[in-house]
Amino acid sequence: MMRVFTAILHKEEDVYVAECPEVGTVSQGRTVEEAVANLKEATELYLEEFPLDGGQRPIITMFEVAAGAGA
C-alpha cells in the first residue's frame, strides 16, 4: 500500500534538511531532490520497524508571528 507523507525542507549551510512531520523522520542532502529521496528511504526503513496504526494522521496547520518577535 502506498501512502502520501509531507516533506518540510530548509537549508542549513550547504545541505537541505528534510523532515516528515507525520512520522518524525529527518534526513538531508546536497540538493532538494537528494534530501527528499533520503527522507523517503529513512521513512520507509522507520515504518518497517514501527508501522503506523490505524491510519490516523496528525493535524498540520500554519500560524503567524509578528516579525522581529523576541525569544
C-alpha positions as YAML, in Angstrom:
chain: A
units: angstrom
residues:
- id: 1
  name: MET
  ca: [0.00, 0.00, 0.00]
- id: 2
  name: MET
  ca: [1.31, 3.46, -0.90]
- id: 3
  name: ARG
  ca: [0.81, 6.40, 1.46]
- id: 4
  name: VAL
  ca: [1.49, 10.07, 0.93]
- id: 5
  name: PHE
  ca: [3.52, 11.97, 3.52]
- id: 6
  name: THR
  ca: [4.66, 15.58, 3.91]
- id: 7
  name: ALA
  ca: [8.26, 16.73, 3.48]
- id: 8
  name: ILE
  ca: [9.30, 20.03, 5.07]
- id: 9
  name: LEU
  ca: [12.67, 21.33, 3.91]
- id: 10
  name: HIS
  ca: [15.01, 24.08, 4.98]
- id: 11
  name: LYS
  ca: [18.59, 24.89, 4.09]
- id: 12
  name: GLU
  ca: [21.38, 24.68, 6.66]
- id: 13
  name: GLU
  ca: [24.72, 25.92, 5.34]
- id: 14
  name: ASP
  ca: [25.45, 23.66, 2.32]
- id: 15
  name: VAL
  ca: [22.77, 20.97, 2.82]
- id: 16
  name: TYR
  ca: [18.98, 20.73, 2.71]
- id: 17
  name: VAL
  ca: [17.35, 19.19, 5.77]
- id: 18
  name: ALA
  ca: [14.09, 17.33, 5.13]
- id: 19
  name: GLU
  ca: [11.62, 16.32, 7.83]
- id: 20
  name: CYS
  ca: [8.47, 14.20, 7.71]
- id: 21
  name: PRO
  ca: [6.18, 15.61, 10.44]
- id: 22
  name: GLU
  ca: [3.72, 12.71, 10.30]
- id: 23
  name: VAL
  ca: [6.39, 10.17, 11.27]
- id: 24
  name: GLY
  ca: [9.18, 12.28, 12.77]
- id: 25
  name: THR
  ca: [11.92, 11.13, 10.40]
- id: 26
  name: VAL
  ca: [14.63, 13.54, 9.30]
- id: 27
  name: SER
  ca: [17.32, 13.34, 6.61]
- id: 28
  name: GLN
  ca: [19.46, 15.62, 4.47]
- id: 29
  name: GLY
  ca: [21.03, 16.01, 1.05]
- id: 30
  name: ARG
  ca: [23.06, 18.42, -1.05]
- id: 31
  name: THR
  ca: [20.02, 19.11, -3.26]
- id: 32
  name: VAL
  ca: [16.27, 19.22, -2.57]
- id: 33
  name: GLU
  ca: [15.82, 16.07, -4.65]
- id: 34
  name: GLU
  ca: [18.54, 14.21, -2.75]
- id: 35
  name: ALA
  ca: [17.16, 15.32, 0.62]
- id: 36
  name: VAL
  ca: [13.65, 14.12, -0.29]
- id: 37
  name: ALA
  ca: [14.99, 10.81, -1.66]
- id: 38
  name: ASN
  ca: [16.97, 10.27, 1.56]
- id: 39
  name: LEU
  ca: [13.91, 11.18, 3.64]
- id: 40
  name: LYS
  ca: [11.81, 8.68, 1.69]
- id: 41
  name: GLU
  ca: [14.36, 5.94, 2.37]
- id: 42
  name: ALA
  ca: [14.60, 6.86, 6.07]
- id: 43
  name: THR
  ca: [10.81, 6.89, 6.40]
- id: 44
  name: GLU
  ca: [10.42, 3.52, 4.66]
- id: 45
  name: LEU
  ca: [13.03, 1.97, 6.98]
- id: 46
  name: TYR
  ca: [11.37, 3.52, 10.03]
- id: 47
  name: LEU
  ca: [7.92, 2.25, 9.02]
- id: 48
  name: GLU
  ca: [9.28, -1.29, 8.55]
- id: 49
  name: GLU
  ca: [10.22, -1.28, 12.23]
- id: 50
  name: PHE
  ca: [7.39, 0.91, 13.56]
- id: 51
  name: PRO
  ca: [4.27, 0.60, 11.36]
- id: 52
  name: LEU
  ca: [1.60, 3.28, 11.70]
- id: 53
  name: ASP
  ca: [-1.51, 2.08, 13.48]
- id: 54
  name: GLY
  ca: [-4.99, 2.85, 12.26]
- id: 55
  name: GLY
  ca: [-4.06, 5.27, 9.52]
- id: 56
  name: GLN
  ca: [-4.57, 8.32, 11.73]
- id: 57
  name: ARG
  ca: [-2.68, 11.39, 10.58]
- id: 58
  name: PRO
  ca: [-1.59, 14.29, 12.75]
- id: 59
  name: ILE
  ca: [-3.11, 17.73, 12.28]
- id: 60
  name: ILE
  ca: [-0.75, 20.02, 10.38]
- id: 61
  name: THR
  ca: [-1.54, 23.72, 10.30]
- id: 62
  name: MET
  ca: [0.17, 27.07, 9.88]
- id: 63
  name: PHE
  ca: [0.33, 30.12, 12.13]
- id: 64
  name: GLU
  ca: [1.72, 33.67, 12.00]
- id: 65
  name: VAL
  ca: [4.02, 35.54, 14.34]
- id: 66
  name: ALA
  ca: [4.99, 39.19, 14.31]
- id: 67
  name: ALA
  ca: [8.26, 39.90, 12.51]
- id: 68
  name: GLY
  ca: [11.06, 40.63, 14.97]
- id: 69
  name: ALA
  ca: [9.26, 38.91, 17.85]
- id: 70
  name: GLY
  ca: [11.77, 38.41, 20.65]
- id: 71
  name: ALA
  ca: [12.55, 34.99, 22.05]
...
